[in-house]
Amino acid sequence: MLLRATLKPAATLLVPAVVLLSPAVQAETTIICTKPGVPLCMSDTSTFVSADKMAACQFEVKEYVDKTMDYLRCLNEENTSTGQELTRNVERFNCRLSGRNCG
């Protein structure tokens, strides 16, 4: 799909359209996504010789999974927001290119 705006009959701007996943996120929102680190206990060989250490590491791994899922949701929201901002700016540019008063 292409967005088209005509400056003169011979000049046309073609810009790829963006497919948006969700309209829920405002473009004005600044989103900062922080990727969680892998629990250190997973690389510690002593973790797997002690039941207490294994239980503690299991708790850390569950937290890691939860934080990673939050991180992935955050990245999706950032992607959606950026796509919406891109679409608005391309539409605004195309409107101005056509010579209309676009605000």
C-alpha positions in Angstrom: 0.0 0.0 0.0 1.4 3.5 -0.8 0.5 7.0 0.3 0.4 9.4 -2.6 0.5 13.1 -2.8 0.8 15.1 -6.0 2.8 18.3 -6.2 2.5 18.7 -9.9 0.9 16.2 -12.4 4.4 14.8 -13.0 5.6 14.6 -9.4 4.2 12.2 -6.9 5.6 11.3 -3.5 5.3 7.6 -2.7 5.7 6.5 0.9 5.2 3.0 2.2 2.1 2.8 4.5 2.6 1.5 8.0 0.4 -1.3 9.4 -0.4 -0.4 13.0 -1.1 -3.0 15.7 -3.0 -1.0 18.2 -4.4 2.6 18.5 -4.1 2.5 22.3 -0.7 4.3 22.7 -0.4 8.1 22.3 2.6 9.2 20.2 3.4 12.0 22.7 4.2 9.3 25.3 7.8 8.7 25.9 8.4 5.0 26.3 11.5 3.6 27.9 11.9 -0.1 27.8 14.5 -1.7 30.0 15.7 -5.2 29.1 16.1 -7.3 32.2 19.4 -9.2 32.8 19.6 -12.9 33.1 19.8 -14.1 36.7 23.4 -14.8 37.7 22.4 -17.9 39.5 21.8 -19.6 36.2 25.5 -19.5 35.5 26.6 -20.4 39.0 27.5 -24.1 39.1 26.9 -24.2 42.9 23.2 -23.3 42.3 22.4 -26.8 41.1 24.0 -28.7 44.0 21.9 -27.1 46.8 18.1 -27.4 47.1 18.0 -24.0 48.8 20.0 -22.3 46.1 17.9 -24.0 43.4 14.7 -22.7 45.0 16.1 -19.2 45.3 17.3 -19.4 41.6 13.9 -20.6 40.6 12.3 -17.6 42.2 14.8 -15.3 40.3 14.1 -17.0 37.0 10.3 -16.6 37.5 10.9 -12.8 38.2 13.1 -12.7 35.1 10.3 -14.3 33.0 7.8 -11.7 34.3 10.1 -8.8 33.7 11.0 -10.1 30.2 7.3 -10.3 29.3 6.8 -6.7 30.6 9.8 -5.7 28.4 8.3 -7.3 25.3 4.9 -5.6 26.0 6.8 -2.3 26.3 8.7 -2.8 23.0 5.3 -3.6 21.3 3.8 -0.3 22.7 6.9 1.6 21.6 6.7 0.0 18.1 3.0 0.9 17.9 3.5 4.5 19.1 6.4 5.0 16.6 4.3 3.6 13.7 1.4 6.0 14.6 3.8 8.9 14.8 5.3 8.0 11.4 1.9 7.7 9.8 0.7 11.1 11.1 3.9 12.8 10.0 3.7 11.3 6.5 0.1 12.2 6.2 0.9 15.8 7.3 3.8 16.0 4.8 1.6 14.7 2.0 -1.1 17.1 2.9 1.3 20.1 2.8 2.9 18.8 -0.4 -0.5 18.9 -2.0 -0.8 22.6 -1.2 -3.7 22.3 1.2 -3.8 24.1 4.6 -3.1 21.2 7.0 -2.6 23.0 10.3 
